[in-house]
Amino acid sequence: MLSVNFASMDSAQKIEEVFLAPVGATLASHDTRIIERDGWYQIITPSSGAIHGNEVIYSRIAPPVVEVVLRRTIAEYADHGLPFRWCVGPLTEPAPEYFGALLRRCGFTWLDGRGMAIDPASWKASHAATDVAIEAVTPANVREYVEAVAVGWESQFDVATRCDDVVRAIGTGRFHYVMARVEGAIVGTAGFVVKPQSAYLVGGNVLPRYRGRGIYRALVDHRLERIRAMGIKLATTQARESTSAPILEALGFETVYRSRMYTLVDSRAAVVRLP
């Protein structure tokens, strides 16, 4: 891969690399359908039954047809009774303020987020949490990882199916998942996905009873050290303002842009309400 140097990128290049990082980085299931065209990237996973795998990541819509596309997209998820997320940020068209207002009228709620990045070579690992052991996820321990993800993210899914999804993903060589242990117990999970020019950090989570002990930092340390060892000069992530974004900023990540993640919980009800 040809990694880019973060320090040499201008603002527009940074925004594009970070905002489009989730493209091609979703943990796909057996029935995941990807709809990709110029100015559009969408994922539909009927078996998920949840936000995971159901998302419009990138959308540039001409103003004359924006409401038509919005109605059609909501109906696609409503056909399966699925909730879904719509990412709205600096590359979204029409303008985020206008489009966000349309989404809110349709019943979407939102979380504020940030696109963030760092050069792994500039990262200083703390190694403060000496009781934390980080291990890579493999086919041999994948079930432990999946069960910990379910607890950490308070998610419900078919464990056997998700194990198959993870094993298939790590088999590509692009997806890397890890878990943290303290005295043998799994206390946190995380991952990263190798992109053509960078690495995308995903899924950092610490189980509630173990938070505040440096485990999140240890998961970041481990991933950035591995990414640096791979010769990758840019690590990106998309973080929630209410949770990880302030932590990552304090640790040295640069905020590239601010965005909103809109969620529609009941797509079928939204279809009924649409004019």
C-alpha positions in Angstrom: 0.0 0.0 0.0 1.0 3.6 -0.6 0.4 5.4 2.7 0.1 9.2 2.7 2.0 11.5 5.0 -0.5 13.2 7.3 1.6 16.4 7.8 1.8 17.0 4.0 -2.0 16.8 3.4 -4.0 19.9 3.0 -7.4 20.4 4.7 -9.5 19.0 1.8 -7.3 15.9 1.5 -7.6 15.2 5.2 -11.4 15.6 5.1 -11.8 13.2 2.2 -9.5 10.6 3.7 -11.3 10.6 7.1 -14.9 11.0 5.9 -14.6 8.2 3.4 -12.7 5.9 5.8 -15.8 3.8 6.5 -16.3 3.0 2.8 -15.3 -0.6 2.4 -14.6 -1.0 6.1 -17.9 -2.5 7.3 -18.0 -5.9 8.9 -20.2 -7.5 6.3 -22.5 -10.4 6.9 -23.7 -13.1 4.4 -26.6 -11.0 3.3 -25.0 -7.5 3.3 -25.8 -5.6 0.2 -23.7 -2.6 -0.8 -25.1 0.1 -3.1 -22.2 2.1 -4.5 -22.2 4.7 -7.3 -20.8 8.1 -7.9 -21.5 10.2 -4.8 -23.2 7.4 -3.0 -22.3 4.5 -0.6 -25.0 2.6 1.3 -25.2 -0.7 3.2 -28.2 -2.8 3.8 -28.1 -6.0 6.0 -31.5 -7.5 6.6 -30.3 -10.1 9.1 -28.8 -7.5 11.4 -32.1 -6.1 12.7 -30.0 -3.2 14.1 -28.0 -0.2 13.1 -24.9 -2.3 12.4 -24.7 -2.9 8.7 -27.5 -0.5 7.9 -26.1 2.9 7.0 -25.8 5.6 4.3 -22.1 6.5 4.7 -21.7 8.9 1.8 -24.4 10.9 -0.1 -24.2 13.7 -2.6 -27.7 14.3 -3.9 -28.8 17.0 -6.4 -31.2 19.4 -4.7 -34.1 18.8 -7.2 -34.3 15.1 -6.2 -33.2 15.1 -2.6 -36.7 14.5 -1.1 -37.3 11.7 -3.7 -34.0 10.0 -2.8 -34.7 10.4 0.9 -38.2 8.8 0.7 -36.8 6.0 -1.4 -34.0 5.3 0.9 -36.2 5.2 4.0 -38.6 2.8 2.2 -35.7 0.5 1.4 -35.0 0.0 5.1 -38.7 0.0 6.0 -39.1 -3.0 3.6 -37.0 -5.0 6.1 -38.2 -3.2 9.2 -34.7 -2.0 9.9 -33.3 1.0 11.7 -30.5 2.8 10.0 -28.0 5.6 10.2 -27.2 8.4 7.8 -23.8 10.1 8.1 -23.9 13.8 7.4 -20.7 15.9 7.2 -18.5 18.1 5.1 -18.8 15.9 1.9 -22.5 15.6 2.1 -24.8 17.3 -0.4 -27.0 19.1 -0.1 -25.4 21.2 2.7 -25.4 19.5 6.1 -27.6 22.1 7.8 -30.3 21.9 5.1 -30.2 18.1 4.8 -30.1 17.6 8.5 -33.3 19.6 8.9 -34.9 17.3 6.3 -33.8 14.2 8.2 -35.1 15.6 11.5 -38.5 16.2 9.9 -38.6 12.5 8.9 -38.0 11.5 12.6 -34.3 11.0 12.7 -32.4 11.8 15.9 -28.7 12.5 16.0 -25.4 12.3 17.7 -22.6 14.8 17.2 -19.3 13.4 16.1 -15.8 14.2 14.8 -13.6 13.0 12.1 -10.1 12.6 13.6 -6.7 11.5 12.6 -3.1 11.1 13.7 0.3 10.1 12.3 1.1 6.9 14.2 4.8 7.8 14.1 4.0 10.8 16.4 2.2 8.6 18.9 3.7 8.1 22.4 2.4 4.9 24.0 1.9 5.2 27.7 2.1 1.6 28.8 0.6 2.7 32.1 -1.9 -0.1 32.4 0.6 -2.8 33.0 -2.1 -5.3 34.0 -3.7 -5.2 30.6 -2.8 -7.8 28.0 -3.9 -7.2 24.4 -4.3 -10.1 22.0 -5.3 -10.4 18.4 -8.6 -12.1 17.4 -8.2 -15.4 15.6 -10.5 -18.2 14.6 -9.5 -19.9 17.8 -10.7 -17.1 20.2 -13.3 -15.4 18.0 -16.3 -16.5 20.1 -14.9 -14.8 23.2 -14.4 -11.6 21.2 -17.9 -11.6 19.8 -19.5 -12.3 23.1 -17.5 -9.4 24.6 -18.6 -7.1 21.8 -22.2 -7.9 22.5 -21.8 -7.0 26.2 -19.7 -3.9 25.6 -22.0 -2.4 23.0 -25.2 -3.7 24.5 -26.1 -5.4 21.2 -28.1 -8.5 20.4 -27.1 -10.6 17.4 -26.6 -14.2 16.5 -23.2 -15.1 17.9 -22.4 -17.9 15.6 -23.2 -15.8 12.5 -21.2 -12.9 13.8 -18.2 -15.2 14.5 -18.4 -16.3 10.8 -18.5 -12.7 9.7 -15.4 -11.8 11.8 -13.4 -14.9 10.7 -14.2 -14.1 7.0 -13.2 -10.4 7.5 -9.8 -11.2 9.2 -9.1 -13.7 6.4 -8.9 -10.8 4.0 -5.8 -9.4 5.8 -7.5 -6.0 5.9 -9.5 -6.3 9.1 -7.7 -6.6 12.4 -9.6 -7.1 15.7 -8.1 -7.2 19.2 -9.3 -7.7 22.8 -7.9 -6.6 26.1 -7.7 -9.0 29.1 -7.2 -8.3 32.8 -6.4 -11.4 34.9 -7.7 -13.5 32.1 -11.1 -11.7 31.7 -11.9 -9.9 28.5 -12.4 -6.2 29.4 -12.4 -4.4 26.1 -12.5 -4.8 22.3 -11.4 -2.8 19.3 -10.1 -3.1 15.7 -8.7 -1.4 12.7 -9.2 -1.7 9.0 -6.3 -1.2 6.5 -7.3 1.2 3.7 -5.3 2.0 0.5 -3.6 5.0 2.1 -4.3 4.8 5.8 -5.7 2.7 8.7 -9.2 3.2 10.1 -9.7 2.7 13.9 -13.1 1.1 14.7 -15.0 -0.3 17.6 -13.0 0.8 20.7 -15.0 -0.2 23.8 -14.4 -1.1 27.4 -16.8 -3.1 29.5 -18.5 -0.8 32.0 -17.0 -2.2 35.2 -13.5 -1.8 33.9 -13.7 1.8 32.7 -11.3 4.4 34.1 -8.4 2.0 34.4 -6.4 2.9 31.3 -7.8 0.1 29.1 -9.1 2.3 26.4 -5.7 4.0 26.1 -4.1 0.6 26.0 -6.3 -0.5 23.1 -5.3 2.7 21.2 -1.6 2.2 22.0 -1.6 -1.3 20.7 -3.4 -0.5 17.5 -1.3 2.5 16.6 1.9 0.7 17.4 0.9 -2.1 15.0 -0.2 0.4 12.4 3.1 2.2 12.6 5.0 -1.1 12.3 3.1 -1.8 9.1 4.5 1.4 7.6 1.2 3.2 7.6 1.6 7.0 8.1 -2.0 7.9 8.8 -4.6 6.6 11.2 -8.2 7.9 11.1 -11.3 7.4 13.1 -14.8 8.8 13.5 -15.6 9.4 17.1 -18.7 10.4 19.1 -18.6 13.7 20.8 -20.2 12.3 23.9 -17.7 9.5 24.4 -14.4 9.0 22.7 -13.8 12.3 20.8 -12.6 14.4 23.8 -10.4 11.5 25.0 -8.7 11.1 21.6 -8.2 14.9 21.3 -6.5 14.9 24.7 -4.3 12.1 23.5 -3.1 14.0 20.5 -5.6 13.2 17.7 -6.4 16.1 15.4 -10.1 17.0 14.8 -10.4 17.2 11.0 -14.1 18.1 10.9 -17.3 17.9 12.9 -20.3 15.9 11.8 -23.6 14.4 12.8 -24.8 10.8 12.7 -28.5 10.7 12.2 -30.5 7.6 13.2 -34.0 6.5 12.3 -35.2 3.9 14.7 -38.6 3.1 13.1 -38.3 3.3 9.4 -41.8 1.9 8.8 -43.4 4.5 10.9 -41.4 7.2 9.0 -42.8 5.9 5.7 -46.3 6.3 7.0 -45.6 9.8 8.1 -44.0 11.0 4.9 -46.2 13.3 2.8 
